[in-house]
Amino acid sequence: MSGLCRLRIGPGSAPRWRGEFFVAEHGRQPEDARELAATIAKHSRPRSQAVAGYDLTFSPVKSVSALWAVADPSTAAAIERAHRAAVGDALRFIEQHALYTRTGTNGVRQVEVRGLVAAAFTHRDSRAGDPDLHTHVAVANKVQTLAGRWLSIDGRILFKATVAASETYNTALENHLRASLHLRFAERPNPDPRLRPVREIVGIDPGLNARWSSRRAAIQIRRGELAADFQHSHGRPPTPVEALKLAQQATLETRDAKHEPRTLTEQRRAWLIQAGEVLGGPQAVQHMVHTALHPNPVARTPVNAQWVKDTAGRVLAAMEEHRSTWQIWHVRAEAQRQVRAVELKAEQSARLVDLLVGDVLGNLSVSLARPNDGITEPAALQRSDGASVYTVAGSELFTSTRILDAEQRLVATAGRYDGPAISPAAVDVALLEASANGVTLNAGQAALVRQMAPRGPGCSWRSRPPAPAKPPRCRPSPPPGPKPAAM
């Protein structure tokens, strides 16, 4: 992974720059503050670090590894062939859509390449010894341009396309397993509503999946402990970015040393014993395998123009639910999830995904790109899709009319000043009630709430003094004291 190095300039650091860094670089004192500031800005820019390569890991859902571990050798071999074929499909997607390099001064031009150089290593188990069929693809950080130059991969696009490549693998794996072993997949309930449902093989006992997910269980327990400690220390739950860092910390802290190597025969013998303990004996294991390999037939969903229209609407709705803007990578990943529910061949699924992506981005979304200024680069400065080499592939942002309308309503509502007045005393009471109910704000959060509330009788949460010679937009509160008697 490429790292960024930023030199932070804080209070009291300018003398050090003047005394050390600037003099060391230029051999003299800066002429004025402007020259010093320019040098600070130059050295504060992010600097990328060269890397040798990237590790892409492709791992199926747990039920695939479970069936592979306890099935007969012929079926296990077919599962492994399907897994490797799906890895190949995902790598082809990366080569066709997400593999570029940069040329020119400061890498200003993004150009296409011939393909990636990589080596794949398939592993059979996790660090906990559970069956975990997965493949590491070590990708060299060198690609060849169409002109023959060997340069580094443009990692920006590779990172953005990670989820789309993962979903491409998942869809391809289901297609290959359905074609070779007639397996069926179905969504299993997810106890966490924030997470997307996972599709598992129909017929594989969920208890066996849980038994062979001990590594994940350990990570989840430790992550919960770290999140609780964070809540206690900061008085608030972690943000999504902080939660991701806590998850990474939990992964490292629960990482056991690798166990002694075992042959595949030894592993399969141990896994069969464990599966028997969970399911109730060897006969139960064989019955589960037979059920998975002979699922009950289901009616196929007809794929027609109406299905494409409805599915494109579901893809757009998923975009609107999770984000305000999106790129082609987000749409393609969601299209893969939708297409998996339809039993199609691999090549048919790929064409259907492209059709959905084109419909969602071309007809249902609103592009946020700048209007075309009418200038077109010559063919030598265009990629094969006609895009300029001075643009970043897949970087165009999209939104929808519903999102834009919602933002407009928020802006209009924020400009209103005719809301009910809230006194500072009422705000203090609300803060005390929140604290009594277990919601504790830190000093900064509480101060922000008090600052947002109007100081005394007013018209809304936002205080705006009325213009001179104009009456206030809402009726002021009466002065304290007895009310005059009605005539």
C-alpha positions in Angstrom: 0.0 0.0 0.0 1.3 3.4 -0.8 1.9 5.6 2.2 1.6 9.3 2.7 4.1 11.4 4.6 3.0 14.8 5.7 5.1 17.3 7.7 2.9 18.9 10.2 3.5 22.6 11.1 2.1 23.6 14.5 2.5 26.6 16.9 6.1 27.5 17.5 7.5 25.6 14.5 8.3 28.5 12.3 11.6 29.4 14.2 12.7 25.8 13.8 12.0 26.0 10.0 13.9 29.3 9.9 16.8 28.0 12.0 17.1 24.5 10.6 15.1 23.3 7.6 15.2 26.4 5.4 18.8 27.1 6.1 19.8 23.5 5.5 18.0 23.5 2.1 19.0 27.0 0.9 22.1 27.9 2.9 20.6 31.2 4.0 17.8 32.8 6.0 14.4 33.3 4.3 14.0 36.8 2.9 10.5 37.3 4.3 7.5 35.4 5.7 6.1 34.8 2.3 9.2 32.8 1.1 9.1 30.8 4.4 5.4 30.0 3.9 6.0 28.8 0.4 8.7 26.4 1.5 6.5 25.1 4.3 3.7 24.5 1.8 6.0 22.7 -0.5 7.3 20.3 2.2 3.8 19.8 3.6 2.4 18.2 0.4 1.6 14.5 0.7 4.4 12.3 -0.6 3.7 8.8 -2.0 5.9 6.0 -1.2 6.8 3.3 -3.7 5.6 -0.2 -3.0 6.7 -3.5 -4.5 3.2 -4.8 -5.1 -0.4 -5.4 -3.9 -2.0 -8.4 -2.1 -5.4 -9.2 -3.4 -7.3 -11.8 -1.4 -10.3 -13.7 -2.7 -12.3 -15.7 -0.1 -15.7 -17.3 -0.6 -18.5 -17.3 2.0 -18.1 -19.8 4.8 -20.6 -22.3 3.5 -18.5 -22.8 0.4 -15.4 -23.6 2.5 -17.5 -25.8 4.7 -18.9 -27.9 1.8 -15.4 -28.1 0.3 -14.0 -29.4 3.6 -16.4 -32.3 4.1 -17.5 -33.3 0.6 -16.0 -36.2 -1.3 -12.7 -35.5 -3.1 -14.4 -35.1 -6.6 -16.9 -32.5 -5.3 -14.1 -30.7 -3.4 -12.0 -30.5 -6.5 -15.0 -29.1 -8.5 -15.5 -26.4 -5.8 -11.8 -25.5 -5.9 -11.9 -25.2 -9.7 -15.0 -22.9 -9.5 -13.1 -20.8 -6.9 -10.1 -20.4 -9.2 -12.2 -19.6 -12.2 -14.0 -16.9 -10.2 -10.6 -15.5 -9.2 -9.7 -15.3 -12.8 -12.9 -13.5 -13.7 -12.2 -10.9 -11.0 -8.7 -10.4 -12.2 -10.0 -9.9 -15.7 -12.4 -7.3 -14.4 -9.5 -5.4 -12.8 -7.4 -5.6 -16.0 -10.3 -4.3 -18.1 -11.6 -1.5 -15.8 -9.2 -0.6 -13.0 -5.6 -1.1 -14.2 -3.8 2.1 -15.4 -0.5 3.8 -15.0 0.5 7.5 -15.1 2.9 9.3 -17.4 4.1 12.8 -17.9 5.2 15.4 -15.5 3.9 14.6 -12.0 2.0 11.7 -13.6 -0.6 14.0 -15.1 -1.7 11.5 -17.8 -3.5 8.3 -17.0 -2.9 5.7 -19.7 -3.9 2.1 -20.3 -1.6 -0.9 -19.9 -1.4 -4.4 -21.3 -2.2 -6.3 -18.1 -1.0 -7.2 -14.6 1.9 -9.4 -13.6 0.8 -11.6 -10.6 1.3 -14.9 -8.8 -1.6 -16.7 -7.1 -1.3 -18.8 -3.9 -4.3 -20.8 -2.7 -4.5 -21.5 1.0 -6.8 -24.1 2.7 -7.3 -22.9 6.3 -7.4 -19.9 8.6 -4.9 -19.2 11.4 -7.4 -20.9 13.8 -7.2 -24.1 11.7 -10.8 -23.8 10.3 -11.4 -24.6 6.7 -10.9 -21.4 4.7 -10.4 -21.8 1.0 -8.9 -18.5 -0.2 -6.4 -17.3 -2.7 -3.8 -14.5 -2.3 -2.8 -12.8 -5.6 0.5 -11.0 -5.3 0.4 -8.3 -7.9 3.7 -6.7 -9.0 3.7 -3.0 -9.0 4.9 -2.8 -12.6 2.7 -2.7 -15.7 3.6 -2.1 -19.4 2.0 0.7 -21.3 0.8 0.2 -24.8 3.9 2.0 -25.9 6.1 -0.6 -24.2 7.2 1.4 -21.1 7.3 -0.3 -17.7 5.8 1.9 -15.0 4.0 1.7 -11.6 0.3 0.9 -11.2 -2.0 3.8 -10.6 -3.1 2.6 -7.2 -5.9 5.2 -6.9 -8.2 3.3 -9.2 -7.2 -0.1 -7.9 -8.3 0.9 -4.4 -11.6 2.3 -5.6 -12.4 -0.8 -7.6 -11.8 -3.2 -4.7 -15.4 -3.7 -3.7 -16.6 -4.0 -7.3 -13.9 -6.7 -7.9 -15.0 -8.5 -4.8 -18.6 -8.6 -5.9 -17.5 -9.7 -9.3 -15.8 -12.7 -7.7 -18.8 -13.5 -5.6 -21.2 -13.5 -8.6 -18.8 -15.5 -10.8 -18.3 -18.1 -8.0 -22.1 -18.6 -7.7 -22.4 -19.0 -11.4 -19.6 -21.5 -11.7 -20.8 -23.6 -8.8 -24.4 -23.6 -10.1 -23.1 -24.7 -13.5 -20.8 -27.5 -12.3 -22.6 -28.8 -9.1 -26.1 -27.3 -9.4 -25.7 -25.6 -6.1 -28.2 -22.9 -5.0 -27.5 -19.8 -2.9 -29.9 -17.8 -0.8 -29.6 -14.8 1.5 -29.3 -15.6 5.2 -30.6 -13.2 7.8 -28.1 -10.7 9.1 -28.5 -9.8 12.8 -26.8 -6.4 12.1 -29.2 -4.3 10.0 -26.2 -2.1 9.0 -24.6 -5.0 7.1 -25.7 -6.3 3.8 -27.2 -9.8 3.7 -24.8 -12.7 2.8 -25.7 -15.4 0.3 -24.8 -18.9 1.5 -25.3 -22.4 0.0 -28.7 -23.8 0.6 -28.5 -26.9 2.7 -25.3 -26.1 4.6 -26.1 -26.1 8.4 -25.6 -22.6 9.9 -24.2 -24.2 13.0 -21.3 -25.6 11.0 -20.6 -22.2 9.5 -20.5 -20.7 13.0 -18.2 -23.5 14.3 -15.7 -22.7 11.6 -15.8 -18.9 12.1 -13.9 -18.9 15.3 -11.4 -16.4 14.0 -14.2 -13.9 13.0 -15.9 -14.5 16.4 -12.7 -13.6 18.3 -12.3 -10.4 16.2 -15.9 -9.4 16.9 -15.6 -9.9 20.6 -12.4 -7.8 20.8 -13.8 -5.1 18.6 -16.8 -4.8 20.9 -14.5 -4.4 23.9 -12.4 -1.7 22.1 -15.6 0.1 21.1 -16.8 0.1 24.7 -13.5 1.4 25.9 -13.6 4.2 23.3 -17.2 5.1 24.4 -16.1 5.3 28.0 -13.0 7.4 27.3 -14.5 9.8 24.8 -18.1 10.0 25.9 -19.3 9.1 22.4 -19.4 6.2 20.0 -16.6 5.9 17.4 -17.1 7.4 14.0 -17.1 5.1 11.0 -13.4 5.8 10.4 -12.5 5.3 14.0 -14.6 2.1 14.1 -12.6 0.8 11.1 -9.3 1.5 12.9 -10.7 -0.3 16.0 -11.5 -3.3 13.8 -8.0 -3.3 12.4 -6.6 -3.2 15.9 -8.8 -6.1 17.0 -7.7 -8.1 14.0 -4.1 -7.7 14.9 -4.5 -8.3 18.6 -6.4 -11.5 18.1 -4.0 -12.8 15.4 -2.6 -16.2 16.6 0.7 -17.5 15.4 0.4 -19.9 12.4 0.0 -23.5 13.5 2.1 -26.4 12.4 1.5 -27.4 8.7 -0.8 -30.3 8.0 -1.4 -32.3 4.9 -4.8 -32.0 3.2 -5.6 -35.6 4.2 -5.0 -34.7 7.9 -7.0 -31.5 7.6 -10.0 -33.2 6.0 -9.9 -36.0 8.7 -10.0 -33.4 11.5 -12.7 -31.3 9.8 -14.9 -34.4 9.3 -14.6 -35.1 13.0 -15.5 -31.5 13.9 -18.5 -31.5 11.5 -19.8 -34.7 13.1 -19.6 -33.2 16.5 -21.7 -30.2 15.4 -24.2 -32.1 13.3 -24.5 -35.3 15.3 -22.3 -37.9 13.6 -20.9 -38.9 10.2 -24.3 -39.8 8.8 -25.6 -36.3 9.5 -22.6 -34.8 7.7 -23.3 -37.0 4.6 -27.0 -36.1 4.6 -26.1 -32.4 4.7 -23.7 -32.8 1.7 -26.4 -34.7 -0.2 -29.0 -32.0 0.5 -26.6 -29.2 -0.7 -25.8 -31.0 -3.9 -29.5 -31.8 -4.6 -31.5 -28.7 -3.8 -35.2 -28.4 -4.5 -35.9 -26.7 -7.8 -37.2 -23.2 -7.8 -39.0 -21.1 -10.4 -36.6 -19.0 -12.4 -37.1 -15.2 -12.5 -37.7 -14.1 -16.0 -35.1 -11.6 -17.2 -36.9 -9.1 -19.5 -37.1 -5.4 -20.0 -39.4 -5.0 -17.0 -36.9 -6.9 -14.8 -34.1 -4.6 -16.0 -36.1 -1.5 -15.3 -37.2 -2.6 -11.8 -33.7 -3.8 -10.9 -32.1 -0.5 -12.1 -34.5 1.2 -9.8 -33.5 -1.0 -6.9 -29.8 -0.3 -7.6 -30.5 3.5 -7.6 -32.5 3.2 -4.3 -29.5 1.4 -2.7 -27.3 4.2 -3.8 -29.6 6.8 -2.4 -29.9 4.9 0.9 -26.2 4.7 1.6 -24.6 7.8 0.1 -25.4 11.2 -1.4 -23.1 10.8 -4.4 -21.7 7.7 -6.1 -19.3 6.6 -8.8 -19.4 3.7 -11.3 -17.7 1.4 -8.8 -20.5 1.7 -6.3 -23.1 1.1 -9.0 -21.3 -1.9 -10.5 -20.9 -3.5 -7.1 -24.6 -3.2 -6.3 -25.6 -4.4 -9.8 -23.5 -7.5 -9.1 -25.5 -8.1 -5.9 -28.8 -7.8 -7.7 -27.8 -10.0 -10.6 -26.7 -12.9 -8.3 -30.3 -13.5 -7.5 -31.0 -14.6 -11.1 -29.7 -17.9 -12.3 -27.7 -17.0 -15.4 -24.5 -18.2 -17.0 -21.3 -16.2 -16.3 -21.2 -14.4 -19.6 -24.9 -13.5 -19.4 -24.4 -12.1 -15.9 -21.6 -9.9 -17.1 -23.7 -8.4 -19.9 -26.6 -7.9 -17.6 -24.4 -6.0 -15.1 -23.1 -3.7 -17.9 -26.7 -3.1 -19.0 -27.7 -2.1 -15.4 -24.7 0.1 -14.9 -25.4 1.9 -18.1 -29.1 2.4 -17.3 -28.5 3.6 -13.7 -25.7 6.1 -14.7 -27.0 7.1 -18.1 -30.8 7.4 -17.4 -31.5 7.5 -13.7 -28.6 9.4 -12.2 -27.5 13.1 -12.5 -23.9 13.7 -13.4 -22.0 16.2 -11.3 -19.2 16.6 -13.8 -18.4 20.0 -15.1 -20.1 20.9 -18.4 -18.1 20.1 -21.5 -16.2 23.1 -22.7 -16.2 21.9 -26.2 -12.5 21.1 -26.3 -11.6 17.6 -27.5 -8.2 16.1 -27.1 -6.6 14.5 -30.2 -6.7 10.8 -30.6 -3.1 10.5 -29.2 -4.4 12.0 -25.9 -7.4 9.7 -25.6 -7.9 6.3 -24.1 -9.6 3.5 -26.0 -13.0 4.5 -24.6 -12.6 8.1 -25.9 -11.9 9.6 -22.5 -9.1 12.1 -22.1 -5.8 10.8 -20.6 -6.0 13.9 -18.4 -9.1 12.6 -16.6 -9.1 9.9 -13.9 -11.0 6.8 -14.9 -14.2 6.2 -12.9 -13.9 9.4 -11.0 -17.1 11.1 -12.3 -19.6 11.7 -9.5 -23.3 11.1 -9.8 -26.4 11.8 -7.7 -30.1 11.7 -8.3 -33.0 14.2 -8.5 -34.4 12.9 -5.2 -31.1 13.6 -3.5 -30.9 17.1 -5.0 -34.5 17.8 -4.1 -33.9 16.7 -0.5 -30.8 18.9 -0.3 -32.8 21.8 -1.6 -35.5 21.3 1.1 -32.8 21.2 3.8 -31.3 24.5 2.5 -34.7 26.1 2.4 -35.6 24.9 5.9 -32.2 26.1 7.2 -33.1 29.6 6.0 -36.3 29.8 8.0 -36.6 31.9 11.1 -40.2 31.3 12.1 -39.7 28.4 14.4 -40.7 28.2 18.1 -38.5 29.8 20.6 -36.5 27.7 23.1 -35.1 29.3 26.3 -31.7 28.6 27.7 -33.3 27.1 30.8 -35.2 24.6 28.6 -32.0 23.6 26.9 -30.3 23.0 30.3 -33.2 20.8 31.4 -33.1 18.8 28.1 -29.3 18.3 28.7 -29.9 17.1 32.2 -32.7 14.7 31.1 -30.4 13.3 28.3 -27.6 12.7 30.9 -30.1 11.0 33.2 -31.1 8.7 30.3 -27.5 7.7 29.7 -26.6 10.1 26.9 -23.7 12.2 28.1 -22.3 15.0 26.0 -18.8 16.3 26.5 -18.1 19.9 27.3 -17.7 20.9 23.6 -20.9 19.2 22.5 -22.9 20.7 25.3 -21.5 24.2 24.5 -22.5 23.7 20.9 -26.1 22.9 21.9 -26.3 25.9 24.1 -24.9 28.1 21.4 -27.4 26.9 18.8 -30.3 27.8 21.2 -31.5 31.4 21.1 -30.8 33.7 24.0 -34.2 34.4 25.4 -37.5 34.6 23.5 -37.0 34.4 19.8 -38.3 32.9 16.6 -36.2 29.9 15.9 -33.1 28.0 16.9 -31.0 30.3 14.7 -30.8 33.8 16.1 -31.0 36.6 13.5 -31.6 40.2 14.6 -34.4 41.9 12.7 -33.5 44.7 10.3 -34.0 48.2 11.6 -37.5 49.7 11.1 -38.9 46.3 10.3 -41.2 44.3 12.7 -40.0 40.8 13.7 -41.3 37.9 11.7 -43.0 36.4 14.7 -44.9 37.8 17.6 -42.6 38.6 20.6 -43.4 37.0 23.9 -45.3 39.3 26.4 -43.4 40.9 29.2 -43.5 39.2 32.6 -46.2 40.3 35.0 -50.0 40.1 35.3 -52.0 40.2 32.0 -54.3 43.1 31.5 -57.9 42.4 32.1 -60.1 41.9 29.0 -62.4 44.8 28.2 
